[in-house]
Amino acid sequence: MSGSEPKTVVHEDARVLARAVAARLVTALVDAQAARGTASVVLTGGTVGIAVLAAVAESPARDAVDWANLDVWWGDERFLPTGDIERNETQAREALLDHVPVLQARVHPMPASDGPDGADVEAAAARHAAELAAAARPEDPVEAPSFDVLMLGVGPDAHIASLFPGLPGVLEEKRTVVGVHDSPKPPPIRVSLTVPVIQAAREVWVVAAGEGKAEAVSLGLGGADPSEAPVATARGREATLYLLDRAAASRLDGV
């Protein structure tokens, strides 16, 4: 497996975790913009992922980010109509993106089921892959940007993005985006980035809270078989962080 050795940071509870990750995210984006003039981030959904975005919106430090020079992407998406409240994009807009001066041309939502490809999730995935390829630079290791920060949640079953145990998506080595037809977590049809894109990111952050995530966290850090625990593939090229609350870290030795 490629990528950096994971480091674990544990916070007291989910509320403190969300605020700490928000502060870390602002700092990372400011640092990336200082180094390269621009920055890119991959957002995640779920309770903690959206809480992080809300915490960014509430933080005075958010104004340190040059929002006009930020590209926003997602790790996965529910293949539902635009504006559906279950879409990660919709929730992210309500929590953060509607409250900061991000340029809409630099917000790259994953396809919706009422988009140009209609209900054809494979065509929609291919369209999004083309958008990623167009944003890639010659030095990027895959046909997608090398994201400065790629955030991931993790499910109790150890899935990340919409790469689930036992499904073929986690084993994909060539495509950057896949359609998911039989997600065990509803809705069944989704769009997801693949492992090569995740592992091309500069930093990958796995953000998890709650006792229900503790076993998945343990598997991810313990080098489990990726086909059984996709979270084990979550590695960034320069840094891999597991940002946890105490409950999610409860099955780790020495924590």
Secondary structure as a PSIPRED ss2 file (coil, helix, strand):
# PSIPRED VFORMAT (PSIPRED V4.0)

   1 M C   1.000  0.000  0.000
   2 S C   1.000  0.000  0.000
   3 G C   1.000  0.000  0.000
   4 S C   1.000  0.000  0.000
   5 E C   1.000  0.000  0.000
   6 P E   0.000  0.000  1.000
   7 K E   0.000  0.000  1.000
   8 T E   0.000  0.000  1.000
   9 V E   0.000  0.000  1.000
  10 V E   0.000  0.000  1.000
  11 H E   0.000  0.000  1.000
  12 E C   1.000  0.000  0.000
  13 D C   1.000  0.000  0.000
  14 A H   0.000  1.000  0.000
  15 R H   0.000  1.000  0.000
  16 V H   0.000  1.000  0.000
  17 L H   0.000  1.000  0.000
  18 A H   0.000  1.000  0.000
  19 R H   0.000  1.000  0.000
  20 A H   0.000  1.000  0.000
  21 V H   0.000  1.000  0.000
  22 A H   0.000  1.000  0.000
  23 A H   0.000  1.000  0.000
  24 R H   0.000  1.000  0.000
  25 L H   0.000  1.000  0.000
  26 V H   0.000  1.000  0.000
  27 T H   0.000  1.000  0.000
  28 A H   0.000  1.000  0.000
  29 L H   0.000  1.000  0.000
  30 V H   0.000  1.000  0.000
  31 D H   0.000  1.000  0.000
  32 A H   0.000  1.000  0.000
  33 Q H   0.000  1.000  0.000
  34 A H   0.000  1.000  0.000
  35 A H   0.000  1.000  0.000
  36 R H   0.000  1.000  0.000
  37 G C   1.000  0.000  0.000
  38 T C   1.000  0.000  0.000
  39 A E   0.000  0.000  1.000
  40 S E   0.000  0.000  1.000
  41 V E   0.000  0.000  1.000
  42 V E   0.000  0.000  1.000
  43 L E   0.000  0.000  1.000
  44 T C   1.000  0.000  0.000
  45 G C   1.000  0.000  0.000
  46 G H   0.000  1.000  0.000
  47 T H   0.000  1.000  0.000
  48 V H   0.000  1.000  0.000
  49 G H   0.000  1.000  0.000
  50 I H   0.000  1.000  0.000
  51 A H   0.000  1.000  0.000
  52 V H   0.000  1.000  0.000
  53 L H   0.000  1.000  0.000
  54 A H   0.000  1.000  0.000
  55 A H   0.000  1.000  0.000
  56 V H   0.000  1.000  0.000
  57 A H   0.000  1.000  0.000
  58 E H   0.000  1.000  0.000
  59 S C   1.000  0.000  0.000
  60 P H   0.000  1.000  0.000
  61 A H   0.000  1.000  0.000
  62 R H   0.000  1.000  0.000
  63 D H   0.000  1.000  0.000
  64 A H   0.000  1.000  0.000
  65 V C   1.000  0.000  0.000
  66 D C   1.000  0.000  0.000
  67 W H   0.000  1.000  0.000
  68 A H   0.000  1.000  0.000
  69 N H   0.000  1.000  0.000
  70 L E   0.000  0.000  1.000
  71 D E   0.000  0.000  1.000
  72 V E   0.000  0.000  1.000
  73 W E   0.000  0.000  1.000
  74 W E   0.000  0.000  1.000
  75 G C   1.000  0.000  0.000
  76 D E   0.000  0.000  1.000
  77 E E   0.000  0.000  1.000
  78 R E   0.000  0.000  1.000
  79 F C   1.000  0.000  0.000
  80 L C   1.000  0.000  0.000
  81 P C   1.000  0.000  0.000
  82 T C   1.000  0.000  0.000
  83 G C   1.000  0.000  0.000
  84 D C   1.000  0.000  0.000
  85 I C   1.000  0.000  0.000
  86 E C   1.000  0.000  0.000
  87 R C   1.000  0.000  0.000
  88 N H   0.000  1.000  0.000
  89 E H   0.000  1.000  0.000
  90 T H   0.000  1.000  0.000
  91 Q H   0.000  1.000  0.000
  92 A H   0.000  1.000  0.000
  93 R H   0.000  1.000  0.000
  94 E H   0.000  1.000  0.000
  95 A H   0.000  1.000  0.000
  96 L C   1.000  0.000  0.000
  97 L H   0.000  1.000  0.000
  98 D H   0.000  1.000  0.000
  99 H H   0.000  1.000  0.000
 100 V C   1.000  0.000  0.000
 101 P C   1.000  0.000  0.000
 102 V C   1.000  0.000  0.000
 103 L C   1.000  0.000  0.000
 104 Q H   0.000  1.000  0.000
 105 A H   0.000  1.000  0.000
 106 R H   0.000  1.000  0.000
 107 V E   0.000  0.000  1.000
 108 H C   1.000  0.000  0.000
 109 P C   1.000  0.000  0.000
 110 M C   1.000  0.000  0.000
 111 P C   1.000  0.000  0.000
 112 A C   1.000  0.000  0.000
 113 S C   1.000  0.000  0.000
 114 D C   1.000  0.000  0.000
 115 G C   1.000  0.000  0.000
 116 P C   1.000  0.000  0.000
 117 D C   1.000  0.000  0.000
 118 G C   1.000  0.000  0.000
 119 A C   1.000  0.000  0.000
 120 D C   1.000  0.000  0.000
 121 V H   0.000  1.000  0.000
 122 E H   0.000  1.000  0.000
 123 A H   0.000  1.000  0.000
 124 A H   0.000  1.000  0.000
 125 A H   0.000  1.000  0.000
 126 A H   0.000  1.000  0.000
 127 R H   0.000  1.000  0.000
 128 H H   0.000  1.000  0.000
 129 A H   0.000  1.000  0.000
 130 A H   0.000  1.000  0.000
 131 E H   0.000  1.000  0.000
 132 L H   0.000  1.000  0.000
 133 A H   0.000  1.000  0.000
 134 A H   0.000  1.000  0.000
 135 A H   0.000  1.000  0.000
 136 A C   1.000  0.000  0.000
 137 R C   1.000  0.000  0.000
 138 P C   1.000  0.000  0.000
 139 E C   1.000  0.000  0.000
 140 D C   1.000  0.000  0.000
 141 P C   1.000  0.000  0.000
 142 V C   1.000  0.000  0.000
 143 E C   1.000  0.000  0.000
 144 A C   1.000  0.000  0.000
 145 P C   1.000  0.000  0.000
 146 S C   1.000  0.000  0.000
 147 F C   1.000  0.000  0.000
 148 D C   1.000  0.000  0.000
 149 V E   0.000  0.000  1.000
 150 L E   0.000  0.000  1.000
 151 M E   0.000  0.000  1.000
 152 L E   0.000  0.000  1.000
 153 G C   1.000  0.000  0.000
 154 V C   1.000  0.000  0.000
 155 G C   1.000  0.000  0.000
 156 P C   1.000  0.000  0.000
 157 D C   1.000  0.000  0.000
 158 A C   1.000  0.000  0.000
 159 H C   1.000  0.000  0.000
 160 I E   0.000  0.000  1.000
 161 A C   1.000  0.000  0.000
 162 S C   1.000  0.000  0.000
 163 L E   0.000  0.000  1.000
 164 F C   1.000  0.000  0.000
 165 P C   1.000  0.000  0.000
 166 G C   1.000  0.000  0.000
 167 L C   1.000  0.000  0.000
 168 P H   0.000  1.000  0.000
 169 G H   0.000  1.000  0.000
 170 V H   0.000  1.000  0.000
 171 L H   0.000  1.000  0.000
 172 E C   1.000  0.000  0.000
 173 E C   1.000  0.000  0.000
 174 K C   1.000  0.000  0.000
 175 R C   1.000  0.000  0.000
 176 T C   1.000  0.000  0.000
 177 V E   0.000  0.000  1.000
 178 V E   0.000  0.000  1.000
 179 G E   0.000  0.000  1.000
 180 V E   0.000  0.000  1.000
 181 H C   1.000  0.000  0.000
 182 D C   1.000  0.000  0.000
 183 S C   1.000  0.000  0.000
 184 P C   1.000  0.000  0.000
 185 K C   1.000  0.000  0.000
 186 P C   1.000  0.000  0.000
 187 P C   1.000  0.000  0.000
 188 P C   1.000  0.000  0.000
 189 I C   1.000  0.000  0.000
 190 R E   0.000  0.000  1.000
 191 V E   0.000  0.000  1.000
 192 S E   0.000  0.000  1.000
 193 L E   0.000  0.000  1.000
 194 T C   1.000  0.000  0.000
 195 V H   0.000  1.000  0.000
 196 P H   0.000  1.000  0.000
 197 V H   0.000  1.000  0.000
 198 I H   0.000  1.000  0.000
 199 Q H   0.000  1.000  0.000
 200 A H   0.000  1.000  0.000
 201 A C   1.000  0.000  0.000
 202 R C   1.000  0.000  0.000
 203 E E   0.000  0.000  1.000
 204 V E   0.000  0.000  1.000
 205 W E   0.000  0.000  1.000
 206 V E   0.000  0.000  1.000
 207 V E   0.000  0.000  1.000
 208 A E   0.000  0.000  1.000
 209 A C   1.000  0.000  0.000
 210 G C   1.000  0.000  0.000
 211 E H   0.000  1.000  0.000
 212 G H   0.000  1.000  0.000
 213 K H   0.000  1.000  0.000
 214 A H   0.000  1.000  0.000
 215 E H   0.000  1.000  0.000
 216 A H   0.000  1.000  0.000
 217 V H   0.000  1.000  0.000
 218 S H   0.000  1.000  0.000
 219 L H   0.000  1.000  0.000
 220 G H   0.000  1.000  0.000
 221 L H   0.000  1.000  0.000
 222 G C   1.000  0.000  0.000
 223 G C   1.000  0.000  0.000
 224 A C   1.000  0.000  0.000
 225 D C   1.000  0.000  0.000
 226 P C   1.000  0.000  0.000
 227 S C   1.000  0.000  0.000
 228 E C   1.000  0.000  0.000
 229 A C   1.000  0.000  0.000
 230 P H   0.000  1.000  0.000
 231 V H   0.000  1.000  0.000
 232 A H   0.000  1.000  0.000
 233 T H   0.000  1.000  0.000
 234 A C   1.000  0.000  0.000
 235 R C   1.000  0.000  0.000
 236 G C   1.000  0.000  0.000
 237 R C   1.000  0.000  0.000
 238 E C   1.000  0.000  0.000
 239 A E   0.000  0.000  1.000
 240 T E   0.000  0.000  1.000
 241 L E   0.000  0.000  1.000
 242 Y E   0.000  0.000  1.000
 243 L E   0.000  0.000  1.000
 244 L E   0.000  0.000  1.000
 245 D E   0.000  0.000  1.000
 246 R C   1.000  0.000  0.000
 247 A C   1.000  0.000  0.000
 248 A C   1.000  0.000  0.000
 249 A C   1.000  0.000  0.000
 250 S C   1.000  0.000  0.000
 251 R C   1.000  0.000  0.000
 252 L C   1.000  0.000  0.000
 253 D C   1.000  0.000  0.000
 254 G C   1.000  0.000  0.000
 255 V C   1.000  0.000  0.000
